[in-house]
Amino acid sequence: MTDQPKRPDKRPDTRLVHGGRRAEWLGGMVNVPVSRTSTVLFEDVASMEAAYPPRDGTLSYGRNGTPTQWSLAEALTELEPGAAGTRLFPSGAAAVSFALASVLDPGDELLMVDSAYLPTRTFCDQGLKRYGIATRYYDPRATAAEVEALLSDSTKAIFMESPGSLTFEVQDVPGICAVARQRGIATLLDNTWATPLFFQALPRGIDLSILACTKYVSGHADVMLGSVTTTEAHWEKLNRTARLYGQSVSPDDSYLAARGLRTMGVRLRRHEDSAIKIARWLQGQPRVADVLHPALKACPGHHFWKRDFTGSSGLFAIVLKDADEAAAVRFVESLGLFGIGYSWGGFESLALPVHPERARSFKRDWPGAMVRLHIGLEDPDDLVADLAGAFQAIA
Ligand SMILES: Cc1ncc(COP(=O)(O)O)c(C=O)c1O
């Protein structure tokens, strides 16, 4: 969809509610309905042939989408001022992989942040490597000048994830993008933690902004979906790459993600308020050595968070003082309201022991085992009481 956002003058919360709801797709209803199809029937051969090359807004074949998928894509595009379009993928991991594949060719080098989500790292080390694309990791605490010093003639892309997975360092995204743009290097950001509501990536210089919509966009722990929103310069290449590899998402998942998107503003602010309240409480607990939360002063890159973000979400980590792995496991297993499980971004609280040191090139020393928390939409006082009980269990 290369139409520019329809409501650039409206505030983000208004765009969350109205984005992608074109009258011709709604058919008089509030939500764009689930349109399932493989085959599309045409009046005649000429109109069938005119539907190609496929484009959003014109029915051609199920793999190329129906109004259900186009509407979600357009709503996500409207959240990033200046975006040319959004392509949906069957998971966040697929969105990351295809975004990278669309900007890199054999012989190129990628600069990848060391704190990237682990499957992103695995894709680089195994997937890109097979195609003759080299990955060099850089410290998430690196300044823009330090990143610039790492560039070589073959560097064609810089990938950021801010804050980083598990350790939550916030990067100087605008600074790194300015360096990259001067040299024609593509910039990619995994923006899943903040979403475009709390960090507008394209206005800050990013070329391809990636979301695991599985998390806050869907918001109910019942959908796998990813998206990539790009500038005009990267839009055709992303589309071509996705089509080449037959990428397609179901209308049912798109519908659920769009339904989640409408309430993302209120959900995220509730996640934010509760997470900050609980993070501050945790800072005062004797068994907590560190709270890794971008909105807290001690978090590396906190000043970038303050400068560039309009909010924080519900995911952060704690370091348990002098605790070994067994104590972290006992802590997590002693919690009653926090589920034990991967993922985050749903309505429910989650906890799990994490091990950033196992797959990092730039190690940091931690004074104990680490636990990642996702603060859900429960009453935060109940969550505090639950955490207090778990501290007693490991006392
Ligand atoms: C930061 C981040 N990016 C991408 C992904 C991948 O998303 P998905 O699980 O939808 O493939 C995840 C999943 O946990 C994630 O945490």
The ligand as an SDF file (V2000), in Angstrom:
LIG
                    3D

 16 16  0  0  0  0  0  0  0  0999 V2000
   11.9590   -8.5300   20.5910 C   0  0  0  0  0  0  0  0  0  0  0  0
   11.3210   -9.6440   19.8250 C   0  0  0  0  0  0  0  0  0  0  0  0
   11.3480   -9.6030   18.4930 N   0  0  0  0  0  0  0  0  0  0  0  0
   10.8070  -10.5810   17.7410 C   0  0  0  0  0  0  0  0  0  0  0  0
   10.1930  -11.6650   18.3460 C   0  0  0  0  0  0  0  0  0  0  0  0
    9.6530  -12.7620   17.4860 C   0  0  0  0  0  0  0  0  0  0  0  0
    8.2810  -12.7250   17.4110 O   0  0  0  0  0  0  0  0  0  0  0  0
    7.4270  -14.0470   17.1100 P   0  0  0  0  0  0  0  0  0  0  0  0
    7.4460  -14.8530   18.3860 O   0  0  0  0  0  0  0  0  0  0  0  0
    6.0930  -13.5580   16.7130 O   0  0  0  0  0  0  0  0  0  0  0  0
    8.1210  -14.7800   16.0090 O   0  0  0  0  0  0  0  0  0  0  0  0
   10.1250  -11.7410   19.7310 C   0  0  0  0  0  0  0  0  0  0  0  0
    9.4570  -12.8860   20.3920 C   0  0  0  0  0  0  0  0  0  0  0  0
    9.5560  -13.0900   21.5880 O   0  0  0  0  0  0  0  0  0  0  0  0
   10.7150  -10.7140   20.5020 C   0  0  0  0  0  0  0  0  0  0  0  0
   10.7170  -10.7490   21.8520 O   0  0  0  0  0  0  0  0  0  0  0  0
  1  2  1  0
  2  3  1  0
  2 15  2  0
  3  4  2  0
  4  5  1  0
  5  6  1  0
  5 12  2  0
  6  7  1  0
  7  8  1  0
  8  9  2  0
  8 10  1  0
  8 11  1  0
 12 13  1  0
 12 15  1  0
 13 14  2  0
 15 16  1  0
M  END
$$$$
